[in-house]
Amino acid sequence: MRVAILFNAIGENAKTDELDVLEQLEAIAAVLGRLGAEVARVPCGFDLAAVADAASRFKPDVVFNLVECLESYGRLIHVVPSLLDALGIHYTGASAESLYITSNKVLAKERIRAGGLLTPDWTGPWPASGGTPLVKKRSSRRRSRHIVKAVWEHASFGMDDDVIVENADDARLLARMEELAPRLRGECFAEAFVEGREFNVSILSTAGAPRVLPVAEILFLDFPKGKPRIVNYKAKWEEEAIEYRGTPRTFDFNREDRDLLAELPRVALAAWNLFGLRGYARVDFRVDAKNNPYILEVNANPCISPDSGFIAAAQQGGLDYDAAIRTILDDALRRAGRAPAPGR
């Protein structure tokens, strides 16, 4: 079995979140090695001809796609899968189309709402394209607290406490989005802030069908009074930060959460089908005081390093790291018409 691992090339000034792909790369290469696979590592940047040449010369049975961005631009996450589609090479995870739609958070929110699922109200994007008026998607019960997010980058990109906008009318939201846009790669939107709990629901395609892994909740512990309860950049990547230490993950719930623990997987599966996902994905939620689950993000290419939330959910569901990676690989091999990986 020949497997090419494609990953985003890392620049000299790469930040911690970008360097994480190297940890994924080595961990997955080790699993593939234990399966007896011949592995090629292919870094991907703007030189797509070099990527195509490397992939074509290696002639992989399948590609393990770890590309999260190109030259640090998350909005280009779909480009390499599009290239692989053109070359007729099968790959793990979501399709190029699914990656494109889910990585544009405003487009994703439009689809979520059109599909009858809940997502927080929003204003944006800023700047509006083509001279069109700023789009507003609000219910009559307008929230006064908003959070400004990048349209294209991952949810924690550029996120610190100052992305929260209090008592926001349209003028204040516009002004704040304009201020934050350069930090958020030029395009952003303002989302109504849902006060409540935060959950992650991971899904893994097993034998061609999506399997919902155990639901995880992100706790907010020992946050100073007035500090926004958000999973910002520090909470994900800076181990010494109070945000990192104060946002542990738990899979333990009380009996009172029984209905919610049934509803979250149902909505996550609906999102999986709505976006035509495959392989593996994670759906992030905020749940309000009435237990209404609002989809924040559909992550069609979540981190799968050994210490990631997705792998923690897989382990909670009885799959060790090797088994989880082998399952992702088998899904791609099945679509490529190949035999499953050995070792089952």
N, C-alpha and C positions, 0 to 999 in steps of 0.2 A: 504494500500500500504506500502510495506517494502522496504526501500532504504538504502543500505550500502554506505557510502562515504569513499572511499579509498584515502589516501593521504600519501605523503612521510613523514616518521618519521623525526622529527627535532632533531639534535644533540645539545650538549651544546654550541658549538662555531659556530652555524649557522649564516650566513650572512643575510643581509636584504632581498635579493632576495629569499632565502630559506624560511624565516619566512613568506613571503607573502602567502604561501599556507594555513597558519592558518587563515588568514583573509578570503580567499576564502571559507575555510571549514565552518567557523561560519556563513558567509553570506548565503551560500547555505543551510546549515542546518536550518537556520531561514525561508527561503522560503519553504523548504519541510515541516517544522512544520506548516506553514500557510496553506499548502495544506492538512494537516491532516495525513501526512505520519509518519510511525514509522521509526526512523533513528538510524543507528549504525555507529559510527566513528571507522574506522579501520586504524591505522598507519601501514605503510609498510616499512620494512627494508630488510636486507639480510635473515631474517628468514621467508622464503616463506611458510614453513609448518604452522607457526602460522597464517599467512595471510589466507591461504587456510582453516584452521580450523575455524577461526573467521567468514569467509564468508559463509562457509558451514553450520555452526551452526545457523547463523542468517536467512538463507534461503531467501535472498532478491529477490524481483521481478526484481530488476535491481540494478546495481552498478553505482554510480556517480564517475567516475574516475578522480581524481585530482593528480595522481602520476606523478611528473615531473622528478624525479630522485630516485635513491636508494643510501642511505648513501652518498649523495651529488654528485653522478656520473650520469650526464645527459645521458651518453651513455646507461644506463640501463632503460630508460624510457619505453621501450617496454616489459620489463620482466613481470610486473604485468598483463598487458592485455593478454600476452601469457598464464599466469597462469589461468586467468579467462576463456579464450577460452578452455583450457584443462578441466576446471571444468564445462563447459557448462553454464556459467553465463554471461548474456548480460550486456553491460556497455555503458556509454555515450561516445561520441566522436569517434576518429579515431581508426582503427584496429591496432593490434600489428605490422603488416607488414608496414602499412603506417607510424606509429610512428618511426619504426626502420630506414626506408629509409630517411625520412625527417630529422631525428636527425643527420644523417651522412651527413654533408653539401656537401662533395665531391661527394658521391653517388647521392645525390639530384641534384646537378648541372649536373652530367652526364645525369640523366634522363630528366631534364629540356631541356638540349640542344638536346638530342635525340628526344624529343617531338616537336622540332621546335620552342621553345620559347627562348627568350633572357635571358642570365645570364652573368655577367661579366666574362671575361677570367680569368684563374687562373693557378697557379703552385702549385703542391702538390698532395697528402699530404706529409708532412715530419714527421717522417721518412717514406720512401717508404717501403712497406711491401714485404717480401719474396726476398729481394735483387734486386728487379726490379728497373729500372731507374726511376728517379723522373718524374712524369707525368706533361706534359705541355699542356694546352688547351688555345692556343692563336691564335688570328687572326693575319694577317699581319700588322695590325695597332696597334702595341704594345704600351701600355700605360707605362709611366715611373713612375707613382705613384701607389703604392700598399698598401693594408691593410692586415695585418696578423690576421687570425681568428682561433679559436679552431675548430677542425673538429667535435667534438661531443657535446660540450656544447652550451648553448643558446648564441645568437649572441653577447651579451654584456659581456660575461664571460671573465674576465681578460683583458678587453679592456680599454686602456687609450690612450692618444695622441701618445705614443711611438710605437703603432702598425702600424703607417703609415711609409712606407719606400719610400723615394724620390729617383728618378733617378736610379731605381733598374735594374741592369742586373742580370743574373742567379746567379752569385757568391754571389752578395750582398743579394739576396733574400734567398739563401740557408743559409748563415751565420745568417741572422736575424731570420729566422724560427727556426734554431737550438738554438739561444739565448732565444727565447720566448717560445719554446715548454714546458719547465717545468711549466711555469705559466699558460699555456693553456692545462693542463692535458696531456701533452706528445705528442699530435698530433695536427698539425696545417697545414694551407695552406695559400698561398698568393693570394689575389684576386685583380684584376685590379680595381683601385678606379674610380668610376664614378662620375665625377663632375656634380652636378646638384641638383635636388629636391628629397625629400624622401616622400614616400606615404605608407600608410597601407590600405589594402582592406580586410575587414572581411566578412566572409560568414557563414550563419546559415541555417542548414537544416530545412525546414518548410514543414510539410506534405509530407516528403519523397523527396523533391526537394530542391536544394541549392538556397538560396536567398542571393544576394549580398547586403550588407548593405552600407550606404553612405560612399564614399571615404573620407579618412582623409589624410591631409598633415601635416608632422612634419616641423615646421619652425625652422630656425636657426637665432635667434635674438641676437644682441649685442655681438656676438662672437669677441674676440680680433683678430686683423689682424694676419694671419698666423695660427690661431688655426683651426685644422681640423674640418670640419662640419660633425661630426659623432654622432650617438646616442650611446654613450659609457655607461659604468657601472654607472658612476656618473649621467648621464642624466636620467637614469631610476630609480635610487634608493637613491640618496643623495639629499634631498630636499634643502639643503643650498648651493649646488654647482651651479656655474654659468651655467654649462651644463644643469642642471635640470630646472633652471629658464629660460634658453634661448632656450628651445625646446618645446614650446607649440604646441598643436594640433589644427588644424582648419578644419572646414567643409565648409568654405566660399570660393568661387572661382569666378573668372571673366569669362566673356563670352568667352575670348580667350582660356580658358581651356576646352571648350565644347567637342572637339574631344578627348582630353586626358581622360576626365571623362567617355567617352564611351569605350575607349580602355582598360583602367585599369581593369574594371570589366570583360571584355571579356577575357583578359589574365589570370586574377585570376581564373575564372571559368575553363579555359583550364587546369590550374595547379591543381585545385580541381579534375577534371576528370583524369588527368594524374597520380596522386598519389592515386586515389581511396579513396578520403577523405569522411568523413561523420560526422554528428553532427555539428561541428563548426570548424573554422580554420581562420587563417589570413595569407595573402601573403604580404610580404614587398618588396618594389620597390625603386630603384633609377631611375630617369628619366633624360636623358642627354639634352643638349641644343636643339637637334633636336626632342625632345619629344619621344625618343625611351625608352620604359619601360623595365628595366633590373630587373629580379627577384633576390633579395638578399637571401631570405629565405622563405620557406613554413613552417609555424608554425602550426602543426597539433594539438597542445594542448595549445593554448594561455591562458594567464591569464584571468580569468573572475571574479576578485574581483570587487566590486562596482565602484571603481575609475579607472578601466583598460581601455585601448584603445578599446578593443572589446565591452565592455558594453557602452562606449561613442558612438560608431557607432550604436549599437542597439537602444539606446535612440534617436539618431538622426533619426533613421528609424521608430520611433513611439512605441518602446517597452521599458517599464520600466524594472527594474531589475528582478522583479518577473516573468514577461512575458518572458524575455529572458531565464531565468533558466528553466522555465516550458517548453519552446519550446525545449531546449536541452534534458530535461528529456523525453518529449513525443517522440522524435526521437528514443531514446533507448527503450522505452516501445513498440513502434510500431514494432521495429525489434525483440523484445522478444515475440511478439504476445499478448501483454497486452493492456488493455484499457488505453486511455490517462489519464493524471492527472486531477483531478477534478478542478473546478474553472474557466473553460472557459465560 
